[in-house]
Amino acid sequence: MKLLIQFTRGLVYDQNTRRGVMFVIILAAMLMVFCGSTFLSAPLTARPLVFLSYWAACAWLTLCALLLALYDLLALRRRARQERRRLRAEIFSREEKR
């Protein structure tokens, strides 16, 4: 369990890893949509439980990608706000020295 928590923290905190995982998740969801609407359509519609499970997994992947993207947006905004504060403090400290 601790390993899973550490893995998730590493995934969430590192921007490049997070964006790479988002790319893979979106790619998998798109592949599932394509396969489920073309050549897997007949086998899926023959079994209602399999049909629901398949599309629930696709929706889950899409939701995970959406939540990661939202977190990425919020982290980017937080980082930009911190950088603005740092620059403002640096500019005002230069003006005080003059």
MDTraj code that builds the backbone (N, CA, C; nanometers):
import mdtraj as md
import numpy as np

residues = "MET LYS LEU LEU ILE GLN PHE THR ARG GLY LEU VAL TYR ASP GLN ASN THR ARG ARG GLY VAL MET PHE VAL ILE ILE LEU ALA ALA MET LEU MET VAL PHE CYS GLY SER THR PHE LEU SER ALA PRO LEU THR ALA ARG PRO LEU VAL PHE LEU SER TYR TRP ALA ALA CYS ALA TRP LEU THR LEU CYS ALA LEU LEU LEU ALA LEU TYR ASP LEU LEU ALA LEU ARG ARG ARG ALA ARG GLN GLU ARG ARG ARG LEU ARG ALA GLU ILE PHE SER ARG GLU GLU LYS ARG".split()
xyz = np.array([
    [0.0816, -0.1192, 0.0000],
    [0.0000, 0.0000, 0.0000],
    [0.0859, 0.1255, 0.0000],
    [0.1945, 0.1233, 0.0795],
    [0.2824, 0.2398, 0.0835],
    [0.3479, 0.2638, -0.0522],
    [0.3805, 0.1558, -0.1210],
    [0.4422, 0.1687, -0.2521],
    [0.3466, 0.2359, -0.3500],
    [0.2203, 0.1999, -0.3439],
    [0.1195, 0.2612, -0.4302],
    [0.1044, 0.4101, -0.4002],
    [0.1058, 0.4471, -0.2731],
    [0.0949, 0.5876, -0.2347],
    [0.2162, 0.6653, -0.2820],
    [0.3361, 0.6096, -0.2673],
    [0.4571, 0.6770, -0.3139],
    [0.4571, 0.6909, -0.4656],
    [0.4118, 0.5878, -0.5342],
    [0.4030, 0.5941, -0.6801],
    [0.3072, 0.7042, -0.7241],
    [0.1929, 0.7127, -0.6560],
    [0.0935, 0.8134, -0.6908],
    [0.1459, 0.9538, -0.6628],
    [0.2146, 0.9722, -0.5527],
    [0.2731, 1.1033, -0.5231],
    [0.3752, 1.1435, -0.6285],
    [0.4602, 1.0498, -0.6671],
    [0.5578, 1.0793, -0.7717],
    [0.4911, 1.1132, -0.9031],
    [0.3833, 1.0458, -0.9327],
    [0.3088, 1.0713, -1.0552],
    [0.2458, 1.2097, -1.0526],
    [0.1883, 1.2466, -0.9416],
    [0.1169, 1.3729, -0.9322],
    [0.2129, 1.4907, -0.9243],
    [0.3210, 1.4788, -0.8517],
    [0.4084, 1.5936, -0.8294],
    [0.5012, 1.6259, -0.9448],
    [0.5395, 1.5278, -1.0246],
    [0.6292, 1.5544, -1.1367],
    [0.5472, 1.5891, -1.2612],
    [0.5683, 1.7098, -1.3126],
    [0.4876, 1.7587, -1.4242],
    [0.5064, 1.6754, -1.5507],
    [0.6290, 1.6406, -1.5845],
    [0.6535, 1.5640, -1.7069],
    [0.5917, 1.4244, -1.6992],
    [0.6057, 1.3595, -1.5847],
    [0.5466, 1.2271, -1.5680],
    [0.3950, 1.2349, -1.5752],
    [0.3392, 1.3365, -1.5074],
    [0.1937, 1.3534, -1.5071],
    [0.1413, 1.3734, -1.6483],
    [0.2068, 1.4557, -1.7259],
    [0.1618, 1.4803, -1.8632],
    [0.1809, 1.3574, -1.9516],
    [0.2866, 1.2824, -1.9278],
    [0.3059, 1.1583, -2.0026],
    [0.1969, 1.0566, -1.9723],
    [0.1612, 1.0454, -1.8465],
    [0.0544, 0.9535, -1.8073],
    [-0.0788, 0.9996, -1.8655],
    [-0.1037, 1.1302, -1.8651],
    [-0.2267, 1.1815, -1.9261],
    [-0.2326, 1.1439, -2.0735],
    [-0.1200, 1.1555, -2.1429],
    [-0.1153, 1.1210, -2.2849],
    [-0.1484, 0.9743, -2.3063],
    [-0.0886, 0.8882, -2.2262],
    [-0.1120, 0.7438, -2.2401],
    [-0.2574, 0.7096, -2.2077],
    [-0.3128, 0.7715, -2.1041],
    [-0.4519, 0.7434, -2.0665],
    [-0.5471, 0.7879, -2.1765],
    [-0.5258, 0.9065, -2.2305],
    [-0.6132, 0.9555, -2.3373],
    [-0.6001, 0.8682, -2.4615],
    [-0.4778, 0.8269, -2.4929],
    [-0.4564, 0.7387, -2.6065],
    [-0.5299, 0.6048, -2.5873],
    [-0.5229, 0.5501, -2.4652],
    [-0.5924, 0.4240, -2.4366],
    [-0.7440, 0.4417, -2.4470],
    [-0.7956, 0.5536, -2.3965],
    [-0.9402, 0.5776, -2.4045],
    [-0.9849, 0.5937, -2.5500],
    [-0.9050, 0.6641, -2.6295],
    [-0.9398, 0.6800, -2.7709],
    [-0.9368, 0.5454, -2.8433],
    [-0.8384, 0.4634, -2.8106],
    [-0.8296, 0.3306, -2.8706],
    [-0.9498, 0.2448, -2.8296],
    [-0.9900, 0.2568, -2.7041],
    [-1.1077, 0.1812, -2.6587],
    [-1.2341, 0.2276, -2.7301],
    [-1.2480, 0.3580, -2.7503],
    [-1.3654, 0.4095, -2.8207],
    [-1.3669, 0.3584, -2.9639],
    [-1.2516, 0.3636, -3.0293],
    [-1.2431, 0.3159, -3.1680],
    [-1.2761, 0.1669, -3.1771],
    [-1.2109, 0.0876, -3.0929],
    [-1.2339, -0.0578, -3.0976],
    [-1.3770, -0.0935, -3.0582],
    [-1.4304, -0.0265, -2.9569],
    [-1.5641, -0.0566, -2.9104],
    [-1.6730, -0.0165, -3.0079],
    [-1.6430, 0.0811, -3.0918],
    [-1.7459, 0.1231, -3.1881],
    [-1.7287, 0.0581, -3.3249],
    [-1.6205, -0.0151, -3.3477],
    [-1.6007, -0.0801, -3.4784],
    [-1.6078, -0.2323, -3.4631],
    [-1.4952, -0.2976, -3.4516],
    [-1.4941, -0.4441, -3.4593],
    [-1.5326, -0.5136, -3.3287],
    [-1.5346, -0.4435, -3.2166],
    [-1.5818, -0.5054, -3.0919],
    [-1.7294, -0.4767, -3.0647],
    [-1.7931, -0.4072, -3.1551],
    [-1.9325, -0.3687, -3.1343],
    [-2.0240, -0.4898, -3.1204],
    [-2.0128, -0.5841, -3.2111],
    [-2.1009, -0.7017, -3.2073],
    [-2.0777, -0.7869, -3.0822],
    [-1.9519, -0.8216, -3.0482],
    [-1.9330, -0.9014, -2.9261],
    [-1.9763, -0.8283, -2.7988],
    [-1.9597, -0.6960, -2.7969],
    [-1.9995, -0.6215, -2.6777],
    [-2.1512, -0.6144, -2.6623],
    [-2.2210, -0.5948, -2.7717],
    [-2.3666, -0.5847, -2.7620],
    [-2.4319, -0.7205, -2.7346],
    [-2.3603, -0.8292, -2.7602],
    [-2.4152, -0.9619, -2.7329],
    [-2.4216, -0.9901, -2.5825],
    [-2.3335, -0.9273, -2.5045],
    [-2.3297, -0.9489, -2.3596],
    [-2.3442, -0.8139, -2.2886],
    [-2.4589, -0.7874, -2.2303],
    [-2.4824, -0.6562, -2.1682],
    [-2.3872, -0.6230, -2.0537],
    [-2.3494, -0.7209, -1.9719],
    [-2.2596, -0.6927, -1.8602],
    [-2.1194, -0.6565, -1.9099],
    [-2.0732, -0.7269, -2.0106],
    [-1.9432, -0.6958, -2.0703],
    [-1.9485, -0.5580, -2.1361],
    [-2.0594, -0.5281, -2.2016],
    [-2.0790, -0.3983, -2.2655],
    [-2.0672, -0.2856, -2.1630],
    [-2.1390, -0.2993, -2.0525],
    [-2.1355, -0.1967, -1.9475],
    [-1.9971, -0.1850, -1.8844],
    [-1.9334, -0.2979, -1.8619],
    [-1.7993, -0.2963, -1.8021],
    [-1.6986, -0.2287, -1.8946],
    [-1.7061, -0.2604, -2.0219],
    [-1.6129, -0.2033, -2.1193],
    [-1.6270, -0.0518, -2.1250],
    [-1.7498, -0.0029, -2.1382],
    [-1.7695, 0.1409, -2.1512],
    [-1.7496, 0.2131, -2.0184],
    [-1.7708, 0.1431, -1.9066],
    [-1.7404, 0.2020, -1.7760],
    [-1.5892, 0.2197, -1.7601],
    [-1.5112, 0.1225, -1.8078],
    [-1.3651, 0.1350, -1.8037],
    [-1.3183, 0.2498, -1.8920],
    [-1.3801, 0.2649, -2.0076],
    [-1.3451, 0.3757, -2.0968],
    [-1.3789, 0.5102, -2.0314],
    [-1.4953, 0.5177, -1.9679],
    [-1.5343, 0.6406, -1.8983],
    [-1.4425, 0.6684, -1.7804],
    [-1.3997, 0.5639, -1.7103],
    [-1.3090, 0.5799, -1.5973],
    [-1.1736, 0.6358, -1.6431],
    [-1.1223, 0.5833, -1.7540],
    [-0.9967, 0.6358, -1.8079],
    [-1.0109, 0.7831, -1.8469],
    [-1.1221, 0.8156, -1.9094],
    [-1.1456, 0.9542, -1.9495],
    [-1.1551, 1.0449, -1.8277],
    [-1.2232, 1.0004, -1.7241],
    [-1.2361, 1.0787, -1.6019],
    [-1.1006, 1.0964, -1.5333],
    [-1.0193, 0.9924, -1.5318],
    [-0.8845, 1.0032, -1.4740],
    [-0.8009, 1.1064, -1.5490],
    [-0.8070, 1.1036, -1.6806],
    [-0.7327, 1.2004, -1.7604],
    [-0.7840, 1.3419, -1.7338],
    [-0.9140, 1.3569, -1.7215],
    [-0.9725, 1.4878, -1.6933],
    [-0.9274, 1.5396, -1.5575],
    [-0.9280, 1.4542, -1.4566],
    [-0.8857, 1.4969, -1.3234],
    [-0.7364, 1.5301, -1.3192],
    [-0.6546, 1.4529, -1.3891],
    [-0.5121, 1.4850, -1.3965],
    [-0.4895, 1.6176, -1.4682],
    [-0.5663, 1.6431, -1.5732],
    [-0.5535, 1.7703, -1.6448],
    [-0.5961, 1.8873, -1.5571],
    [-0.7010, 1.8695, -1.4795],
    [-0.7459, 1.9741, -1.3879],
    [-0.6398, 2.0008, -1.2814],
    [-0.5828, 1.8942, -1.2266],
    [-0.4757, 1.9112, -1.1286],
    [-0.3556, 1.9819, -1.1910],
    [-0.3217, 1.9463, -1.3140],
    [-0.2105, 2.0092, -1.3834],
    [-0.2365, 2.1591, -1.4026],
    [-0.3584, 2.1939, -1.4377],
    [-0.3949, 2.3343, -1.4545],
    [-0.3807, 2.4102, -1.3231],
    [-0.4307, 2.3528, -1.2145],
    [-0.4214, 2.4186, -1.0849],
    [-0.2770, 2.4307, -1.0375],
    [-0.1965, 2.3285, -1.0610],
    [-0.0555, 2.3336, -1.0225],
    [0.0185, 2.4396, -1.1035],
    [-0.0140, 2.4511, -1.2301],
    [0.0493, 2.5522, -1.3151],
    [0.0122, 2.6928, -1.2694],
    [-0.1136, 2.7134, -1.2347],
    [-0.1564, 2.8439, -1.1853],
    [-0.0892, 2.8769, -1.0523],
    [-0.0777, 2.7777, -0.9637],
    [-0.0112, 2.8003, -0.8351],
    [0.1354, 2.8374, -0.8555],
    [0.2018, 2.7677, -0.9464],
    [0.3427, 2.7957, -0.9737],
    [0.3602, 2.9351, -1.0340],
    [0.2691, 2.9756, -1.1219],
    [0.2766, 3.1092, -1.1820],
    [0.2534, 3.2168, -1.0762],
    [0.1602, 3.1921, -0.9847],
    [0.1336, 3.2887, -0.8775],
    [0.2553, 3.3024, -0.7861],
    [0.3208, 3.1920, -0.7539],
    [0.4422, 3.1975, -0.6717],
    [0.5534, 3.2725, -0.7429],
    [0.5660, 3.2503, -0.8725],
    [0.6702, 3.3183, -0.9490],
    [0.6441, 3.4684, -0.9558],
    [0.5171, 3.5076, -0.9721],
    [0.4840, 3.6511, -0.9720],
    [0.5195, 3.7148, -0.8390],
    [0.4880, 3.6470, -0.7297],
    [0.5219, 3.6996, -0.5968],
    [0.6728, 3.7135, -0.5798],
    [0.7462, 3.6132, -0.6267],
    [0.8921, 3.6183, -0.6154],
    [0.9488, 3.7334, -0.6968],
    [0.8996, 3.7502, -0.8187],
    [0.9479, 3.8602, -0.9025],
    [0.9115, 3.9959, -0.8441],
    [0.7906, 4.0081, -0.7915],
    [0.7490, 4.1338, -0.7298],
    [0.8389, 4.1676, -0.6123],
    [0.8699, 4.0699, -0.5284],
    [0.9580, 4.0918, -0.4138],
    [1.0980, 4.1284, -0.4601],
    [1.1452, 4.0642, -0.5661],
    [1.2785, 4.0944, -0.6191],
    [1.2834, 4.2358, -0.6760],
    [1.1811, 4.2767, -0.7467],
    [1.1782, 4.4119, -0.8048],
    [1.1724, 4.5171, -0.6952],
    [1.0892, 4.4950, -0.5932],
    [1.0780, 4.5926, -0.4864],
    [1.2047, 4.5996, -0.4016],
    [1.2752, 4.4879, -0.3882],
    [1.3997, 4.4902, -0.3124],
    [1.5074, 4.5649, -0.3894],
    [1.5058, 4.5603, -0.5212],
    [1.6007, 4.6371, -0.6023],
    [1.5736, 4.7870, -0.5895],
    [1.4469, 4.8249, -0.5880],
    [1.4099, 4.9658, -0.5784],
    [1.4490, 5.0229, -0.4423],
    [1.4418, 4.9419, -0.3381],
    [1.4789, 4.9889, -0.2051],
    [1.6298, 5.0121, -0.1940],
    [1.7093, 4.9383, -0.2690],
    [1.8538, 4.9521, -0.2648],
    [1.9008, 5.0794, -0.3321],
    [1.8210, 5.1340, -0.4206],
    [1.8624, 5.2561, -0.4929],
    [1.8469, 5.3776, -0.4102],
])
top = md.Topology()
chain = top.add_chain()
for i, resn in enumerate(residues, 1):
    res = top.add_residue(resn, chain, resSeq=i)
    for name in ("N", "CA", "C"):
        top.add_atom(name, md.element.get_by_symbol(name[0]), res)
traj = md.Trajectory(xyz[None], top)
